[in-house]
C-alpha cells in the first residue's frame, strides 16, 4: 500500500491585524510557486483593473466573499491548497478583525504552523498579540512572524529588528517552542519565495524555504494510542456478511495488528486483528490517518467509545478544568448549561466556575463574572457522563472540545483541557 507521509503535508494558519497583508501573502505564495491556473490569474487581473487597484491584487485569490472584496477585509476562513516538489500545503487565510476572532480560532485549530503578519509601518498591534496568543493557546508548535510591507519603510533593517526585539520579549511567555522572524514585502515578493536583494542584511532563508523544511513529525503524539470510534461498519452484504469494523481517525500513538487494546469506557480488552483503509490492509496507522479497525473478538463497541493501549489509558473524567475561547454574542456565566462534544462523544456540561479572564495584551489573569464574545478564560466544567481526556498540552485532539447551545445548536465555545478528575 502506498501512503503519503505525514511530514509531506503542512497545515498553516495566518494571523495578524486588518490590512497587515495576509491575503496578499497567500496570493503571492500561490503566484510565485506557480500554483495558480491561467483562468484564475486572468480573473484576478480583470477584477484588479475593474476596481482600479493599479496593480495585480493577489489578495483577491483568497477574498472570495463579495463583502470581503467590497471592504478589502477577510471575514470567513478561506482554505487554499498548493504543493511544491518537497511538500504539500493547506493554508487557512483567517480574519484579522477582532470581530471575527472566533473564525481565526476555527481556522487555526488543526494547524501545524502559524504565520502572523506585522505591518512594518505600524509595528506590533493588539491583534498581533491576540493571534500569537491564540496560536500558543492552540498549541501550534511553530510560529513565524512575518514583518510585512518592508518596501514602505525602505527595507530598513532597524525597523525590522525593533519589532523582533519587542515580540521576542513578549512571546517569551507563550511557551511556543519554535519562533521565527522573516522580513517580507508580500506585494513585491521580497523574501516570500525568493531571497530579496533589497534586504541583503537578512541572512536567513525566505519564507517558502522555511515552510518547506520545518520539521513537524516530532510534534505528533506517537506514544499514547488514542482512537475515538466514529462509526461502526457492518455491510451485511454477501461479500462481507460477517464484516464488523470500527472507523475513525487516529488521534495518538500507533495502531498495529496484533496489538492488545482496551475499549473505553467499558474496559473490555481485545486484540487488533486487522487495520483496513480505502487502499487496502495497513500494517501501521499513525495520527491523522482515517482507518477501520477489526478486533479478534466480537465486542459491544459503538460511536463515542475510545480504543487505547491496554496499559496506557486517559482519564475518564466528569470534571474538567479548561481554557475557553468564547464564540457567542450571548455571554457565558457560571451556571450555564451546554452540550459538550469531545472527539466523537457528546454529553451535557454545566459551568461550575469562571476562575479568570486572560488579557491577551499582557497575558495577565483578571477576575471576571462572565466571558464575552472572543474573550478567553479558565473555567471548571461538570459533565453528565465521563469523557476520556488528556491534557491539551499532550494531545490536541483528546484534549479539546466544543460547547454547544442546545436551544440553537450553535457552537458557543472552543475548549482546551488543562486538568481533569
C-alpha positions in Angstrom: 0.0 0.0 0.0 1.2 3.5 -0.9 0.6 6.1 1.8 1.6 9.8 1.9 3.9 10.5 4.8 2.5 12.9 7.4 5.6 15.1 7.1 4.8 15.9 3.5 1.7 17.9 4.4 1.9 21.2 6.4 -1.2 22.9 7.7 -0.7 26.6 8.0 -2.9 29.3 9.6 -2.4 33.0 9.0 -2.9 35.7 11.6 -2.4 39.4 12.2 -4.4 42.7 12.1 -6.6 44.0 9.4 -4.6 45.2 6.4 -1.4 43.6 7.5 -1.4 41.7 4.2 -2.4 38.1 5.0 -4.4 37.5 1.8 -1.8 39.2 -0.3 0.9 37.0 1.2 -1.0 33.8 0.4 -1.7 35.1 -3.1 2.0 35.8 -3.6 2.9 32.3 -2.4 0.4 30.8 -4.8 1.5 33.0 -7.7 5.3 32.7 -7.3 5.2 29.0 -6.7 3.2 28.6 -9.9 0.1 27.2 -8.1 -2.5 29.4 -9.9 -4.4 28.4 -13.0 -4.3 30.7 -16.0 -8.0 31.4 -15.8 -7.7 32.3 -12.1 -4.9 34.8 -12.9 -6.9 36.3 -15.7 -9.9 36.8 -13.5 -7.8 38.4 -10.8 -6.2 40.7 -13.4 -9.6 41.8 -14.8 -11.0 42.3 -11.3 -8.0 44.4 -10.3 -8.4 46.6 -13.3 -12.2 47.0 -12.8 -11.6 48.0 -9.1 -8.9 50.5 -10.2 -6.2 48.9 -7.9 -3.4 49.9 -10.2 -1.6 46.6 -9.6 -2.2 42.8 -9.7 -4.2 42.4 -6.4 -3.3 38.9 -5.4 -5.4 39.2 -2.2 -8.4 38.6 -4.5 -7.3 34.9 -4.8 -8.5 34.3 -1.2 -11.0 37.0 -0.5 -13.9 35.1 -2.1 -16.9 36.6 -0.4 -18.5 39.7 -2.1 -18.4 41.6 1.2 -14.7 40.8 1.6 -13.9 42.2 -1.8 -16.0 45.3 -1.3 -14.5 46.1 2.2 -11.0 44.8 1.5 -11.0 42.6 4.6 -11.2 38.8 5.3 -14.4 37.7 7.1 -14.6 33.9 6.6 -11.8 31.4 6.7 -10.6 30.6 3.2 -8.6 27.4 2.6 -6.1 27.2 -0.2 -4.1 24.2 -1.4 -0.8 24.1 -3.2 2.3 22.0 -3.5 6.0 22.2 -4.2 8.2 19.2 -5.1 9.1 18.9 -1.4 5.8 19.4 0.4 2.1 19.8 0.2 0.4 22.8 1.9 -3.1 23.7 3.2 -3.3 27.4 4.2 -6.1 28.8 6.2 -6.5 32.6 5.5 -8.1 33.7 8.7 -9.7 37.1 9.5 -7.7 39.9 11.1 -10.6 41.9 12.6 -11.2 41.3 16.3 -14.9 40.8 15.5 -14.0 37.6 13.7 -11.5 36.1 16.2 -13.8 33.1 16.5 -13.2 32.4 12.8 -9.5 32.6 13.4 -9.7 30.0 16.2 -11.6 27.7 13.9 -9.0 28.0 11.1 -6.1 27.6 13.4 -7.4 24.6 15.4 -5.7 22.0 13.2 -2.6 24.0 12.1 0.9 22.8 12.4 2.4 26.2 11.9 1.0 29.8 12.3 2.2 32.8 10.2 1.4 36.1 12.0 1.9 39.2 9.9 3.0 42.6 11.3 2.8 45.8 9.4 6.4 47.3 9.4 4.9 50.8 9.5 2.6 50.3 12.5 4.6 47.8 14.5 3.1 45.3 17.0 -0.7 45.7 17.4 -3.2 44.2 19.8 -4.3 41.8 17.1 -0.7 40.7 16.6 -0.5 39.7 20.2 -4.1 38.3 20.2 -3.4 36.0 17.3 0.0 34.9 18.5 -1.5 34.1 21.9 -4.3 32.1 20.3 -1.7 30.2 18.3 0.1 29.3 21.6 -3.2 28.6 23.3 -4.0 26.1 20.5 -0.5 24.6 21.0 0.6 25.3 17.4 4.3 24.4 17.9 5.8 26.6 15.1 5.2 30.4 14.9 6.5 32.6 12.1 6.3 36.4 12.5 6.4 38.0 9.0 7.2 41.7 9.2 5.4 42.8 6.0 5.4 45.9 3.9 9.2 46.4 4.3 9.1 48.2 1.0 7.1 51.0 2.6 9.9 51.6 5.2 12.7 51.5 2.6 13.7 48.0 3.7 15.1 49.4 6.9 16.9 46.8 9.0 16.4 48.8 12.2 12.6 48.8 11.8 12.6 45.0 11.4 14.8 44.4 14.5 12.9 46.8 16.7 9.8 44.7 16.0 11.8 41.5 16.6 13.1 42.6 20.0 9.6 43.7 21.1 8.0 40.4 20.1 10.8 38.3 21.4 10.4 39.8 24.8 6.6 39.5 24.8 6.4 36.0 23.3 8.8 34.5 25.9 5.7 33.8 28.0 3.8 32.0 25.2 5.6 28.6 25.5 5.9 28.2 21.8 9.0 26.1 21.1 9.8 27.4 17.6 9.6 31.1 16.7 11.0 32.6 13.5 11.1 36.1 12.1 11.1 37.0 8.4 11.1 40.5 6.8 9.0 40.5 3.7 7.1 42.5 1.1 4.1 40.4 0.1 3.2 42.9 -2.6 6.5 42.7 -4.4 7.5 39.2 -3.4 10.6 40.1 -1.3 11.7 37.1 0.8 8.5 35.3 0.1 9.6 32.6 -2.4 13.0 34.0 -3.3 15.6 35.8 -1.3 15.3 39.6 -1.6 18.2 41.7 -3.0 16.7 44.7 -1.2 17.4 43.1 2.2 20.9 41.7 2.0 21.3 42.4 5.7 18.9 39.5 6.3 20.9 36.3 6.2 18.3 33.6 6.8 16.1 31.8 4.3 12.9 33.2 2.6 9.5 32.2 3.9 8.7 29.4 1.5 12.1 27.7 2.2 11.3 27.7 5.9 7.8 26.3 5.3 9.2 23.5 3.1 11.8 22.5 5.6 10.2 22.9 9.0 10.1 19.5 10.7 6.6 18.6 12.1 6.8 14.8 12.5 8.1 15.0 16.2 5.0 17.2 17.0 2.7 14.2 16.7 2.0 12.2 19.9 3.1 8.7 18.9 3.5 7.3 22.4 -0.2 7.3 23.6 -2.6 5.3 21.5 -5.9 7.2 21.1 -8.6 6.1 18.6 -12.1 7.5 19.0 -14.7 5.4 17.3 -16.7 7.4 14.8 -18.7 4.7 13.0 -19.4 1.0 13.2 -19.2 -0.6 9.8 -21.5 -3.6 9.1 -22.0 -4.0 5.4 -24.2 -7.2 5.8 -23.6 -8.0 2.1 -23.0 -11.4 0.6 -19.3 -10.5 0.0 -18.8 -9.1 3.6 -21.5 -10.8 5.5 -19.5 -11.2 8.8 -17.5 -7.9 8.5 -17.5 -5.7 11.6 -15.1 -2.8 11.7 -14.8 0.4 13.7 -13.9 3.5 11.7 -12.3 6.7 12.9 -9.2 9.0 12.8 -6.1 8.1 14.8 -5.7 10.8 17.5 -2.5 9.5 19.0 0.0 6.6 19.1 0.4 3.9 16.6 -2.1 1.1 15.9 -0.8 -2.2 14.6 -2.4 -5.6 14.0 -1.7 -7.9 17.0 -1.6 -5.0 19.5 -3.6 -5.5 22.7 -6.1 -2.7 23.3 -8.7 -1.6 25.8 -12.1 -0.2 24.9 -13.3 2.7 27.0 -15.4 3.5 28.9 -16.4 -0.2 29.2 -12.9 -1.6 29.8 -13.1 -4.6 27.6 -9.8 -6.0 26.3 -9.1 -7.5 22.9 -6.5 -7.6 20.2 -6.4 -5.7 16.9 -6.9 -8.4 14.1 -6.5 -6.1 11.1 -6.5 -2.4 10.0 -8.3 -1.5 6.8 -8.0 1.6 4.6 -9.5 2.6 1.3 -6.3 1.3 -0.4 -6.3 -2.0 1.4 -4.8 -3.5 4.6 -2.5 -1.4 6.7 0.4 -2.5 8.9 0.6 0.6 11.0 -1.8 3.6 11.5 -0.5 6.9 12.7 -2.1 10.2 13.9 -4.5 11.9 11.4 -4.9 8.7 9.3 -8.5 7.6 8.9 -8.8 3.8 9.1 -11.1 1.0 10.1 -10.1 -1.4 12.9 -11.2 -5.0 13.2 -10.9 -6.9 16.5 -10.2 -10.6 17.3 -13.3 -10.7 19.5 -16.9 -9.7 19.0 -17.5 -6.8 21.4 -20.1 -4.2 22.1 -18.4 -1.1 20.7 -20.2 2.0 19.5 -19.7 5.6 18.4 -18.1 7.6 21.2 -16.0 4.8 22.6 -12.3 5.1 22.5 -9.7 2.5 21.7 -6.5 2.8 23.7 -3.4 0.8 24.5 -4.1 -1.7 27.3 -1.6 -0.3 29.7 -1.9 3.4 28.9 -5.3 5.0 29.4 -6.5 8.6 29.5 -8.5 10.0 32.4 -12.2 9.2 32.3 -13.4 12.5 33.8 -16.6 14.1 34.7 -15.0 17.3 36.0 -12.7 19.4 33.7 -10.5 22.4 34.1 -10.1 24.1 30.8 -9.2 27.3 28.9 -12.2 28.5 26.9 -12.4 30.8 23.9 -15.9 32.2 23.9 -17.6 32.4 20.4 -21.1 33.6 21.1 -22.6 37.0 21.3 -24.5 35.8 24.4 -22.0 35.9 27.3 -21.0 32.8 29.3 -21.6 32.9 33.0 -21.2 30.4 35.8 -24.3 28.1 35.9 -24.6 28.0 32.1 -25.7 24.6 30.7 -24.5 23.3 27.3 -23.9 20.2 25.3 -20.2 19.3 25.2 -18.7 17.4 22.2 -15.4 15.7 22.8 -13.9 13.7 19.9 -16.9 11.6 18.9 -18.6 11.6 22.3 -21.4 14.0 23.4 -22.6 14.8 26.9 -24.0 17.7 28.8 -22.0 20.1 30.9 -22.5 22.8 33.5 -20.1 25.7 34.0 -19.3 25.4 37.7 -16.9 28.4 37.9 -15.1 31.0 35.9 -11.7 31.3 37.5 -10.4 34.2 35.5 -10.3 36.0 32.2 -7.0 36.4 30.2 -5.8 39.8 28.9 -4.2 38.9 25.6 -2.1 42.0 25.6 -0.4 41.5 28.9 -1.2 37.8 29.4 -2.4 38.7 32.9 -5.2 36.9 34.7 -8.2 39.2 35.5 -11.2 38.5 37.8 -14.4 38.1 35.8 -18.1 37.2 36.2 -18.7 36.4 32.5 -16.9 35.7 29.2 -18.0 37.9 26.2 -17.5 37.2 22.5 -13.9 36.5 21.6 -12.7 36.5 25.2 -10.5 33.8 26.7 -10.8 32.5 30.3 -10.3 29.5 32.5 -13.3 27.6 33.7 -14.4 24.5 35.6 -17.0 22.2 34.0 -19.0 19.3 35.3 -20.2 16.7 32.8 -23.1 14.3 32.8 -21.0 11.4 31.5 -17.3 10.6 31.7 -15.1 11.9 28.9 -11.8 10.2 28.0 -9.5 13.2 28.0 -5.8 14.1 28.0 -4.3 17.5 28.8 -4.4 19.6 25.7 -0.6 20.1 26.0 -0.2 16.3 25.4 -2.8 15.7 22.8 -4.6 18.4 20.8 -7.4 16.0 19.8 -8.3 14.3 23.0 -7.6 17.5 25.0 -10.0 19.7 23.1 -13.8 20.0 23.0 -16.6 22.4 21.9 -19.6 23.7 23.8 -23.0 23.8 22.0 -26.1 25.8 22.8 -28.8 23.1 22.7 -31.5 25.6 22.0 -29.9 27.0 18.9 -27.4 24.2 18.1 -24.7 27.0 17.8 -21.2 26.3 18.8 -20.5 28.8 21.5 -17.0 27.9 22.7 -13.8 26.0 22.0 -12.1 24.5 25.0 -8.6 23.2 25.8 -8.4 20.7 28.8 -5.9 21.8 31.5 -6.8 19.2 34.1 -9.4 16.5 34.8 -10.8 14.3 37.6 
